[in-house]
Amino acid sequence: MIPPTRLDYVEFYANKLKEDHSFFKSQKRLIESQLQASSSLFRNKFGSGDDFKIKARKYLKGIGLI
């Protein structure tokens, strides 16, 4: 038996989405929820507007990412 590859999983997932529209809707809800949570997290951490860019850059420099 050949072990499944990542491409096999991608193909399986794509076929599942084609067959079952409720699966697509639940995935969409999950992604939107994660996006909203991330947005809220960063807004709380760095503020909004021009302050956001300044605070985010300062933070990223502090941890060595820029």
Secondary structure as GFF3:
##gff-version 3
##sequence-region A 1 66
A	DSSP	alpha_helix	6	19	.	.	.	ID=ss1
A	DSSP	alpha_helix	21	46	.	.	.	ID=ss2
A	DSSP	alpha_helix	50	62	.	.	.	ID=ss3
###
